[in-house]
Amino acid sequence: MNFLAHAELARHGSDDFLRGNLIADGVKGQQLGDWPAAVAEGIRHHRQVDAAIDRHPEVLALRASAPAAQRRFVGIALDLVWDHFLAARHHDRQLVARCYRVLGGAPAPDRLGRLVPAMIEGDWLARYADFGFTCRAIAGIGSRLRGPNRLAELTPWLDDEYPRLEAAFVRLWPEMQARFSG
């Protein structure tokens, strides 16, 4: 799951809880004592969601069917693909605006320091509705990793598998909502 999916699953919590969910990928380690309690709770929630989605049968099947050279990177790509389907099917302008307000209200962890302002300025959470934009975002992540851009190499497979990805989303998203939308 990426920003939009985590936001949707955390939407009923406080702004601090939402913030924790949104910044969790930029926070290293298990020691969260330096964070306000609700932010730390949000970080833990984010990590529980990530662990559940990574073990979900739909994700495991998609990963197994991906081209071997890119298989290791499928989880990263799928995180953004799930945001695409949320943005395309369930776009919630109020939630997007809340995310931008919460993210813009305090500095992001260093690992997200440049990404968050670009995301807000470029309205990425809404633009994920465009699958081409989502694939360019996936390739952009790959350009920041060492070695060949395996994520960019994966985008033709994502395009070819679009109906299967959508069907997987339709099956897994209600389960994630039921389990994590407290």
MOHU-V196534 format. One record per backbone hydrogen bond with DSSP energy under -0.5 kcal/mol. NH is the residue of the N-H (numbers start at 1). CO is the residue of the C=O. E is the energy in kcal/mol with one decimal. If there is no record, write none. Layout:
nh:NH co:CO e:E
nh:NH co:CO e:E
//
This chain:
nh:2 co:79 e:-0.8
nh:6 co:2 e:-2.6
nh:7 co:3 e:-2.5
nh:8 co:4 e:-2.5
nh:9 co:5 e:-2.1
nh:10 co:6 e:-1.1
nh:11 co:7 e:-0.8
nh:11 co:8 e:-0.7
nh:13 co:10 e:-2.1
nh:18 co:14 e:-2.5
nh:19 co:15 e:-2.8
nh:20 co:16 e:-2.4
nh:21 co:17 e:-1.9
nh:22 co:18 e:-2.2
nh:23 co:19 e:-2.3
nh:24 co:20 e:-1.0
nh:26 co:23 e:-2.4
nh:27 co:24 e:-1.8
nh:28 co:26 e:-0.6
nh:32 co:30 e:-0.9
nh:35 co:32 e:-1.8
nh:40 co:36 e:-2.6
nh:41 co:37 e:-2.4
nh:42 co:38 e:-1.9
nh:43 co:39 e:-2.4
nh:44 co:40 e:-2.4
nh:45 co:41 e:-2.4
nh:46 co:42 e:-2.6
nh:47 co:43 e:-2.1
nh:48 co:44 e:-2.1
nh:49 co:45 e:-2.4
nh:50 co:46 e:-2.6
nh:51 co:47 e:-2.3
nh:52 co:48 e:-2.2
nh:53 co:49 e:-2.8
nh:54 co:50 e:-2.3
nh:55 co:51 e:-1.0
nh:56 co:52 e:-0.5
nh:56 co:53 e:-0.9
nh:60 co:56 e:-2.6
nh:61 co:57 e:-2.4
nh:62 co:58 e:-2.1
nh:63 co:59 e:-2.8
nh:64 co:60 e:-2.2
nh:65 co:61 e:-1.4
nh:66 co:62 e:-0.8
nh:66 co:63 e:-0.9
nh:70 co:67 e:-1.3
nh:71 co:67 e:-1.1
nh:71 co:68 e:-0.6
nh:73 co:70 e:-2.2
nh:74 co:70 e:-0.5
nh:74 co:71 e:-1.2
nh:77 co:73 e:-1.8
nh:78 co:74 e:-3.0
nh:79 co:75 e:-1.8
nh:80 co:76 e:-1.1
nh:81 co:77 e:-2.1
nh:82 co:78 e:-2.7
nh:83 co:79 e:-1.2
nh:84 co:80 e:-2.1
nh:85 co:81 e:-2.2
nh:86 co:82 e:-2.2
nh:87 co:83 e:-2.9
nh:88 co:84 e:-2.7
nh:89 co:85 e:-2.4
nh:90 co:86 e:-2.8
nh:93 co:91 e:-0.5
nh:96 co:92 e:-2.3
nh:97 co:93 e:-2.7
nh:98 co:94 e:-2.2
nh:99 co:95 e:-2.6
nh:100 co:96 e:-2.4
nh:101 co:97 e:-2.3
nh:102 co:98 e:-3.0
nh:103 co:99 e:-3.1
nh:104 co:100 e:-2.3
nh:105 co:101 e:-0.9
nh:105 co:102 e:-0.5
nh:106 co:103 e:-0.7
nh:111 co:26 e:-0.5
nh:112 co:109 e:-2.5
nh:113 co:109 e:-0.6
nh:113 co:110 e:-1.3
nh:116 co:112 e:-2.5
nh:117 co:113 e:-0.6
nh:118 co:114 e:-1.3
nh:119 co:115 e:-2.7
nh:120 co:116 e:-2.5
nh:121 co:117 e:-2.8
nh:122 co:118 e:-2.5
nh:123 co:119 e:-0.5
nh:123 co:120 e:-1.0
nh:124 co:119 e:-2.0
nh:126 co:123 e:-0.7
nh:127 co:123 e:-2.2
nh:128 co:124 e:-1.8
nh:129 co:126 e:-1.6
nh:130 co:127 e:-2.0
nh:131 co:129 e:-0.7
nh:134 co:130 e:-2.2
nh:135 co:131 e:-2.6
nh:136 co:132 e:-2.1
nh:137 co:133 e:-2.4
nh:138 co:134 e:-2.3
nh:139 co:135 e:-2.5
nh:140 co:136 e:-2.2
nh:141 co:137 e:-1.9
nh:142 co:138 e:-1.9
nh:143 co:139 e:-1.6
nh:144 co:140 e:-0.6
nh:144 co:141 e:-1.4
nh:145 co:142 e:-1.1
nh:150 co:148 e:-1.9
nh:153 co:149 e:-1.9
nh:154 co:150 e:-1.0
nh:155 co:151 e:-0.8
nh:155 co:152 e:-0.8
nh:158 co:154 e:-2.0
nh:159 co:155 e:-2.4
nh:160 co:156 e:-2.7
nh:161 co:157 e:-2.4
nh:162 co:159 e:-1.2
nh:165 co:161 e:-2.8
nh:166 co:162 e:-2.7
nh:167 co:163 e:-2.3
nh:168 co:164 e:-2.3
nh:169 co:165 e:-2.4
nh:170 co:166 e:-2.5
nh:171 co:167 e:-1.4
nh:172 co:168 e:-2.8
nh:173 co:169 e:-2.8
nh:175 co:171 e:-0.6
nh:176 co:172 e:-2.1
nh:177 co:173 e:-2.7
nh:178 co:174 e:-2.5
nh:179 co:175 e:-2.0
nh:180 co:176 e:-2.7
nh:181 co:177 e:-2.0
nh:182 co:180 e:-1.2
//
